[in-house]
C-alpha cells in the first residue's frame, strides 16, 4: 500500500511557485484526500492541511492553515502558515477576498 505522502504527491502538479492539487476538490476549490483514520475507518482530509502536516509539522490546536498565495488548490508548504481564524479573516479582508465584507451603510437606507 502506498504511503500517505506518496498518495499525496501523486495528486500534485508542482509548478515554479504553487503546487496545484489535481485530485478531488470541495465546492470552495480546496483539495481533499480520503485517508485511513486511527479508528480503522476513513476521513476526508483537506489537502493543504495535510501538506502542512507532512512537510512542516503538526497544526497547533485551535489554529487554521492559511494560504499566502490565495490559491485554494495550492498545497506548497512554502505558501502555508498557521494562524487563528481571526488572522485568516483579517488577511482575506486586507486582500479584498471577502465577499461579505464590512458594510458601510444599509442598502435599504436604514441607519
Chimera marker file (.cmm) of the C-alpha trace (Angstrom):
<marker_set name="trace">
<marker id="1" x="0.000" y="0.000" z="0.000" r="1" g="1" b="0" radius="0.5"/>
<marker id="2" x="1.257" y="3.497" z="-0.854" r="1" g="1" b="0" radius="0.5"/>
<marker id="3" x="2.231" y="5.830" z="1.965" r="1" g="1" b="0" radius="0.5"/>
<marker id="4" x="0.106" y="8.902" z="2.615" r="1" g="1" b="0" radius="0.5"/>
<marker id="5" x="2.929" y="11.072" z="1.269" r="1" g="1" b="0" radius="0.5"/>
<marker id="6" x="3.157" y="9.038" z="-1.967" r="1" g="1" b="0" radius="0.5"/>
<marker id="7" x="-0.629" y="9.213" z="-2.443" r="1" g="1" b="0" radius="0.5"/>
<marker id="8" x="-0.497" y="12.952" z="-1.732" r="1" g="1" b="0" radius="0.5"/>
<marker id="9" x="2.306" y="13.644" z="-4.233" r="1" g="1" b="0" radius="0.5"/>
<marker id="10" x="0.540" y="11.605" z="-6.941" r="1" g="1" b="0" radius="0.5"/>
<marker id="11" x="-2.225" y="14.236" z="-6.892" r="1" g="1" b="0" radius="0.5"/>
<marker id="12" x="0.024" y="17.321" z="-7.041" r="1" g="1" b="0" radius="0.5"/>
<marker id="13" x="1.278" y="19.221" z="-10.102" r="1" g="1" b="0" radius="0.5"/>
<marker id="14" x="4.385" y="21.066" z="-8.912" r="1" g="1" b="0" radius="0.5"/>
<marker id="15" x="4.884" y="24.411" z="-10.577" r="1" g="1" b="0" radius="0.5"/>
<marker id="16" x="7.585" y="27.020" z="-10.183" r="1" g="1" b="0" radius="0.5"/>
<marker id="17" x="5.552" y="28.604" z="-7.406" r="1" g="1" b="0" radius="0.5"/>
<marker id="18" x="2.262" y="26.915" z="-6.485" r="1" g="1" b="0" radius="0.5"/>
<marker id="19" x="1.864" y="23.164" z="-6.127" r="1" g="1" b="0" radius="0.5"/>
<marker id="20" x="-1.627" y="22.624" z="-7.551" r="1" g="1" b="0" radius="0.5"/>
<marker id="21" x="-3.846" y="19.856" z="-6.203" r="1" g="1" b="0" radius="0.5"/>
<marker id="22" x="-5.250" y="17.907" z="-9.163" r="1" g="1" b="0" radius="0.5"/>
<marker id="23" x="-7.254" y="15.398" z="-7.129" r="1" g="1" b="0" radius="0.5"/>
<marker id="24" x="-10.758" y="15.777" z="-5.716" r="1" g="1" b="0" radius="0.5"/>
<marker id="25" x="-11.789" y="19.243" z="-4.529" r="1" g="1" b="0" radius="0.5"/>
<marker id="26" x="-14.612" y="20.566" z="-2.387" r="1" g="1" b="0" radius="0.5"/>
<marker id="27" x="-17.014" y="23.233" z="-3.741" r="1" g="1" b="0" radius="0.5"/>
<marker id="28" x="-14.704" y="26.010" z="-2.467" r="1" g="1" b="0" radius="0.5"/>
<marker id="29" x="-11.789" y="24.627" z="-4.517" r="1" g="1" b="0" radius="0.5"/>
<marker id="30" x="-9.785" y="23.131" z="-1.635" r="1" g="1" b="0" radius="0.5"/>
<marker id="31" x="-8.203" y="19.735" z="-2.309" r="1" g="1" b="0" radius="0.5"/>
<marker id="32" x="-9.459" y="16.679" z="-0.464" r="1" g="1" b="0" radius="0.5"/>
<marker id="33" x="-7.930" y="13.264" z="0.155" r="1" g="1" b="0" radius="0.5"/>
<marker id="34" x="-9.542" y="10.279" z="1.841" r="1" g="1" b="0" radius="0.5"/>
<marker id="35" x="-7.190" y="8.791" z="4.411" r="1" g="1" b="0" radius="0.5"/>
<marker id="36" x="-7.491" y="5.969" z="6.906" r="1" g="1" b="0" radius="0.5"/>
<marker id="37" x="-8.265" y="7.144" z="10.436" r="1" g="1" b="0" radius="0.5"/>
<marker id="38" x="-6.713" y="5.736" z="13.599" r="1" g="1" b="0" radius="0.5"/>
<marker id="39" x="-10.029" y="4.008" z="14.346" r="1" g="1" b="0" radius="0.5"/>
<marker id="40" x="-9.855" y="1.971" z="11.122" r="1" g="1" b="0" radius="0.5"/>
<marker id="41" x="-12.405" y="3.974" z="9.153" r="1" g="1" b="0" radius="0.5"/>
<marker id="42" x="-11.752" y="6.778" z="6.717" r="1" g="1" b="0" radius="0.5"/>
<marker id="43" x="-11.843" y="10.556" z="6.941" r="1" g="1" b="0" radius="0.5"/>
<marker id="44" x="-11.602" y="13.337" z="4.403" r="1" g="1" b="0" radius="0.5"/>
<marker id="45" x="-8.519" y="15.489" z="4.924" r="1" g="1" b="0" radius="0.5"/>
<marker id="46" x="-8.089" y="18.900" z="3.318" r="1" g="1" b="0" radius="0.5"/>
<marker id="47" x="-5.016" y="18.719" z="1.087" r="1" g="1" b="0" radius="0.5"/>
<marker id="48" x="-3.447" y="22.000" z="2.243" r="1" g="1" b="0" radius="0.5"/>
<marker id="49" x="-3.734" y="20.916" z="5.892" r="1" g="1" b="0" radius="0.5"/>
<marker id="50" x="-2.229" y="17.523" z="5.052" r="1" g="1" b="0" radius="0.5"/>
<marker id="51" x="0.635" y="19.238" z="3.200" r="1" g="1" b="0" radius="0.5"/>
<marker id="52" x="1.365" y="21.388" z="6.235" r="1" g="1" b="0" radius="0.5"/>
<marker id="53" x="1.388" y="18.314" z="8.484" r="1" g="1" b="0" radius="0.5"/>
<marker id="54" x="3.606" y="16.304" z="6.105" r="1" g="1" b="0" radius="0.5"/>
<marker id="55" x="6.211" y="18.996" z="5.436" r="1" g="1" b="0" radius="0.5"/>
<marker id="56" x="6.078" y="21.422" z="8.375" r="1" g="1" b="0" radius="0.5"/>
<marker id="57" x="4.632" y="19.585" z="11.367" r="1" g="1" b="0" radius="0.5"/>
<marker id="58" x="1.512" y="19.309" z="13.490" r="1" g="1" b="0" radius="0.5"/>
<marker id="59" x="-1.119" y="22.027" z="13.281" r="1" g="1" b="0" radius="0.5"/>
<marker id="60" x="-1.478" y="23.525" z="16.764" r="1" g="1" b="0" radius="0.5"/>
<marker id="61" x="-4.906" y="23.060" z="18.310" r="1" g="1" b="0" radius="0.5"/>
<marker id="62" x="-7.254" y="25.933" z="17.544" r="1" g="1" b="0" radius="0.5"/>
<marker id="63" x="-5.288" y="27.239" z="14.551" r="1" g="1" b="0" radius="0.5"/>
<marker id="64" x="-6.091" y="27.118" z="10.834" r="1" g="1" b="0" radius="0.5"/>
<marker id="65" x="-3.774" y="26.707" z="7.836" r="1" g="1" b="0" radius="0.5"/>
<marker id="66" x="-3.675" y="29.862" z="5.702" r="1" g="1" b="0" radius="0.5"/>
<marker id="67" x="-2.504" y="30.408" z="2.102" r="1" g="1" b="0" radius="0.5"/>
<marker id="68" x="-0.148" y="33.311" z="1.347" r="1" g="1" b="0" radius="0.5"/>
<marker id="69" x="-0.784" y="32.826" z="-2.400" r="1" g="1" b="0" radius="0.5"/>
<marker id="70" x="-4.601" y="32.952" z="-2.105" r="1" g="1" b="0" radius="0.5"/>
<marker id="71" x="-4.969" y="29.855" z="-4.309" r="1" g="1" b="0" radius="0.5"/>
<marker id="72" x="-7.273" y="27.324" z="-2.595" r="1" g="1" b="0" radius="0.5"/>
<marker id="73" x="-5.869" y="24.386" z="-4.584" r="1" g="1" b="0" radius="0.5"/>
<marker id="74" x="-2.232" y="25.235" z="-3.719" r="1" g="1" b="0" radius="0.5"/>
<marker id="75" x="-0.520" y="22.762" z="-1.378" r="1" g="1" b="0" radius="0.5"/>
<marker id="76" x="3.026" y="24.189" z="-1.497" r="1" g="1" b="0" radius="0.5"/>
<marker id="77" x="4.179" y="24.169" z="2.147" r="1" g="1" b="0" radius="0.5"/>
<marker id="78" x="6.168" y="27.367" z="1.484" r="1" g="1" b="0" radius="0.5"/>
<marker id="79" x="2.812" y="29.113" z="0.824" r="1" g="1" b="0" radius="0.5"/>
<marker id="80" x="1.170" y="27.815" z="4.009" r="1" g="1" b="0" radius="0.5"/>
<marker id="81" x="1.238" y="29.149" z="7.546" r="1" g="1" b="0" radius="0.5"/>
<marker id="82" x="-0.870" y="28.759" z="10.655" r="1" g="1" b="0" radius="0.5"/>
<marker id="83" x="-2.896" y="31.417" z="12.420" r="1" g="1" b="0" radius="0.5"/>
<marker id="84" x="-6.193" y="31.992" z="14.134" r="1" g="1" b="0" radius="0.5"/>
<marker id="85" x="-9.447" y="32.188" z="12.218" r="1" g="1" b="0" radius="0.5"/>
<marker id="86" x="-9.391" y="35.920" z="13.028" r="1" g="1" b="0" radius="0.5"/>
<marker id="87" x="-5.951" y="36.158" z="11.356" r="1" g="1" b="0" radius="0.5"/>
<marker id="88" x="-7.316" y="34.361" z="8.298" r="1" g="1" b="0" radius="0.5"/>
<marker id="89" x="-10.337" y="36.667" z="8.050" r="1" g="1" b="0" radius="0.5"/>
<marker id="90" x="-8.155" y="39.751" z="8.527" r="1" g="1" b="0" radius="0.5"/>
<marker id="91" x="-5.837" y="38.537" z="5.752" r="1" g="1" b="0" radius="0.5"/>
<marker id="92" x="-8.803" y="37.900" z="3.441" r="1" g="1" b="0" radius="0.5"/>
<marker id="93" x="-10.232" y="41.353" z="4.151" r="1" g="1" b="0" radius="0.5"/>
<marker id="94" x="-6.900" y="43.071" z="3.584" r="1" g="1" b="0" radius="0.5"/>
<marker id="95" x="-6.537" y="41.343" z="0.215" r="1" g="1" b="0" radius="0.5"/>
<marker id="96" x="-10.128" y="42.061" z="-0.831" r="1" g="1" b="0" radius="0.5"/>
<marker id="97" x="-11.149" y="38.393" z="-0.842" r="1" g="1" b="0" radius="0.5"/>
<marker id="98" x="-14.185" y="38.667" z="1.430" r="1" g="1" b="0" radius="0.5"/>
<marker id="99" x="-17.443" y="38.501" z="-0.488" r="1" g="1" b="0" radius="0.5"/>
<marker id="100" x="-19.360" y="39.746" z="2.524" r="1" g="1" b="0" radius="0.5"/>
<marker id="101" x="-17.018" y="42.337" z="3.958" r="1" g="1" b="0" radius="0.5"/>
<marker id="102" x="-17.946" y="45.053" z="6.401" r="1" g="1" b="0" radius="0.5"/>
<marker id="103" x="-20.782" y="47.206" z="5.127" r="1" g="1" b="0" radius="0.5"/>
<marker id="104" x="-20.565" y="50.990" z="5.327" r="1" g="1" b="0" radius="0.5"/>
<marker id="105" x="-24.343" y="51.515" z="5.038" r="1" g="1" b="0" radius="0.5"/>
<marker id="106" x="-27.623" y="49.646" z="4.708" r="1" g="1" b="0" radius="0.5"/>
<marker id="107" x="-28.706" y="49.300" z="1.062" r="1" g="1" b="0" radius="0.5"/>
<marker id="108" x="-32.299" y="49.895" z="2.244" r="1" g="1" b="0" radius="0.5"/>
<marker id="109" x="-31.478" y="53.267" z="3.781" r="1" g="1" b="0" radius="0.5"/>
<marker id="110" x="-31.588" y="52.141" z="7.427" r="1" g="1" b="0" radius="0.5"/>
<marker id="111" x="-29.116" y="53.524" z="9.915" r="1" g="1" b="0" radius="0.5"/>
<link id1="1" id2="2" r="1" g="1" b="0" radius="0.2"/>
<link id1="2" id2="3" r="1" g="1" b="0" radius="0.2"/>
<link id1="3" id2="4" r="1" g="1" b="0" radius="0.2"/>
<link id1="4" id2="5" r="1" g="1" b="0" radius="0.2"/>
<link id1="5" id2="6" r="1" g="1" b="0" radius="0.2"/>
<link id1="6" id2="7" r="1" g="1" b="0" radius="0.2"/>
<link id1="7" id2="8" r="1" g="1" b="0" radius="0.2"/>
<link id1="8" id2="9" r="1" g="1" b="0" radius="0.2"/>
<link id1="9" id2="10" r="1" g="1" b="0" radius="0.2"/>
<link id1="10" id2="11" r="1" g="1" b="0" radius="0.2"/>
<link id1="11" id2="12" r="1" g="1" b="0" radius="0.2"/>
<link id1="12" id2="13" r="1" g="1" b="0" radius="0.2"/>
<link id1="13" id2="14" r="1" g="1" b="0" radius="0.2"/>
<link id1="14" id2="15" r="1" g="1" b="0" radius="0.2"/>
<link id1="15" id2="16" r="1" g="1" b="0" radius="0.2"/>
<link id1="16" id2="17" r="1" g="1" b="0" radius="0.2"/>
<link id1="17" id2="18" r="1" g="1" b="0" radius="0.2"/>
<link id1="18" id2="19" r="1" g="1" b="0" radius="0.2"/>
<link id1="19" id2="20" r="1" g="1" b="0" radius="0.2"/>
<link id1="20" id2="21" r="1" g="1" b="0" radius="0.2"/>
<link id1="21" id2="22" r="1" g="1" b="0" radius="0.2"/>
<link id1="22" id2="23" r="1" g="1" b="0" radius="0.2"/>
<link id1="23" id2="24" r="1" g="1" b="0" radius="0.2"/>
<link id1="24" id2="25" r="1" g="1" b="0" radius="0.2"/>
<link id1="25" id2="26" r="1" g="1" b="0" radius="0.2"/>
<link id1="26" id2="27" r="1" g="1" b="0" radius="0.2"/>
<link id1="27" id2="28" r="1" g="1" b="0" radius="0.2"/>
<link id1="28" id2="29" r="1" g="1" b="0" radius="0.2"/>
<link id1="29" id2="30" r="1" g="1" b="0" radius="0.2"/>
<link id1="30" id2="31" r="1" g="1" b="0" radius="0.2"/>
<link id1="31" id2="32" r="1" g="1" b="0" radius="0.2"/>
<link id1="32" id2="33" r="1" g="1" b="0" radius="0.2"/>
<link id1="33" id2="34" r="1" g="1" b="0" radius="0.2"/>
<link id1="34" id2="35" r="1" g="1" b="0" radius="0.2"/>
<link id1="35" id2="36" r="1" g="1" b="0" radius="0.2"/>
<link id1="36" id2="37" r="1" g="1" b="0" radius="0.2"/>
<link id1="37" id2="38" r="1" g="1" b="0" radius="0.2"/>
<link id1="38" id2="39" r="1" g="1" b="0" radius="0.2"/>
<link id1="39" id2="40" r="1" g="1" b="0" radius="0.2"/>
<link id1="40" id2="41" r="1" g="1" b="0" radius="0.2"/>
<link id1="41" id2="42" r="1" g="1" b="0" radius="0.2"/>
<link id1="42" id2="43" r="1" g="1" b="0" radius="0.2"/>
<link id1="43" id2="44" r="1" g="1" b="0" radius="0.2"/>
<link id1="44" id2="45" r="1" g="1" b="0" radius="0.2"/>
<link id1="45" id2="46" r="1" g="1" b="0" radius="0.2"/>
<link id1="46" id2="47" r="1" g="1" b="0" radius="0.2"/>
<link id1="47" id2="48" r="1" g="1" b="0" radius="0.2"/>
<link id1="48" id2="49" r="1" g="1" b="0" radius="0.2"/>
<link id1="49" id2="50" r="1" g="1" b="0" radius="0.2"/>
<link id1="50" id2="51" r="1" g="1" b="0" radius="0.2"/>
<link id1="51" id2="52" r="1" g="1" b="0" radius="0.2"/>
<link id1="52" id2="53" r="1" g="1" b="0" radius="0.2"/>
<link id1="53" id2="54" r="1" g="1" b="0" radius="0.2"/>
<link id1="54" id2="55" r="1" g="1" b="0" radius="0.2"/>
<link id1="55" id2="56" r="1" g="1" b="0" radius="0.2"/>
<link id1="56" id2="57" r="1" g="1" b="0" radius="0.2"/>
<link id1="57" id2="58" r="1" g="1" b="0" radius="0.2"/>
<link id1="58" id2="59" r="1" g="1" b="0" radius="0.2"/>
<link id1="59" id2="60" r="1" g="1" b="0" radius="0.2"/>
<link id1="60" id2="61" r="1" g="1" b="0" radius="0.2"/>
<link id1="61" id2="62" r="1" g="1" b="0" radius="0.2"/>
<link id1="62" id2="63" r="1" g="1" b="0" radius="0.2"/>
<link id1="63" id2="64" r="1" g="1" b="0" radius="0.2"/>
<link id1="64" id2="65" r="1" g="1" b="0" radius="0.2"/>
<link id1="65" id2="66" r="1" g="1" b="0" radius="0.2"/>
<link id1="66" id2="67" r="1" g="1" b="0" radius="0.2"/>
<link id1="67" id2="68" r="1" g="1" b="0" radius="0.2"/>
<link id1="68" id2="69" r="1" g="1" b="0" radius="0.2"/>
<link id1="69" id2="70" r="1" g="1" b="0" radius="0.2"/>
<link id1="70" id2="71" r="1" g="1" b="0" radius="0.2"/>
<link id1="71" id2="72" r="1" g="1" b="0" radius="0.2"/>
<link id1="72" id2="73" r="1" g="1" b="0" radius="0.2"/>
<link id1="73" id2="74" r="1" g="1" b="0" radius="0.2"/>
<link id1="74" id2="75" r="1" g="1" b="0" radius="0.2"/>
<link id1="75" id2="76" r="1" g="1" b="0" radius="0.2"/>
<link id1="76" id2="77" r="1" g="1" b="0" radius="0.2"/>
<link id1="77" id2="78" r="1" g="1" b="0" radius="0.2"/>
<link id1="78" id2="79" r="1" g="1" b="0" radius="0.2"/>
<link id1="79" id2="80" r="1" g="1" b="0" radius="0.2"/>
<link id1="80" id2="81" r="1" g="1" b="0" radius="0.2"/>
<link id1="81" id2="82" r="1" g="1" b="0" radius="0.2"/>
<link id1="82" id2="83" r="1" g="1" b="0" radius="0.2"/>
<link id1="83" id2="84" r="1" g="1" b="0" radius="0.2"/>
<link id1="84" id2="85" r="1" g="1" b="0" radius="0.2"/>
<link id1="85" id2="86" r="1" g="1" b="0" radius="0.2"/>
<link id1="86" id2="87" r="1" g="1" b="0" radius="0.2"/>
<link id1="87" id2="88" r="1" g="1" b="0" radius="0.2"/>
<link id1="88" id2="89" r="1" g="1" b="0" radius="0.2"/>
<link id1="89" id2="90" r="1" g="1" b="0" radius="0.2"/>
<link id1="90" id2="91" r="1" g="1" b="0" radius="0.2"/>
<link id1="91" id2="92" r="1" g="1" b="0" radius="0.2"/>
<link id1="92" id2="93" r="1" g="1" b="0" radius="0.2"/>
<link id1="93" id2="94" r="1" g="1" b="0" radius="0.2"/>
<link id1="94" id2="95" r="1" g="1" b="0" radius="0.2"/>
<link id1="95" id2="96" r="1" g="1" b="0" radius="0.2"/>
<link id1="96" id2="97" r="1" g="1" b="0" radius="0.2"/>
<link id1="97" id2="98" r="1" g="1" b="0" radius="0.2"/>
<link id1="98" id2="99" r="1" g="1" b="0" radius="0.2"/>
<link id1="99" id2="100" r="1" g="1" b="0" radius="0.2"/>
<link id1="100" id2="101" r="1" g="1" b="0" radius="0.2"/>
<link id1="101" id2="102" r="1" g="1" b="0" radius="0.2"/>
<link id1="102" id2="103" r="1" g="1" b="0" radius="0.2"/>
<link id1="103" id2="104" r="1" g="1" b="0" radius="0.2"/>
<link id1="104" id2="105" r="1" g="1" b="0" radius="0.2"/>
<link id1="105" id2="106" r="1" g="1" b="0" radius="0.2"/>
<link id1="106" id2="107" r="1" g="1" b="0" radius="0.2"/>
<link id1="107" id2="108" r="1" g="1" b="0" radius="0.2"/>
<link id1="108" id2="109" r="1" g="1" b="0" radius="0.2"/>
<link id1="109" id2="110" r="1" g="1" b="0" radius="0.2"/>
<link id1="110" id2="111" r="1" g="1" b="0" radius="0.2"/>
</marker_set>
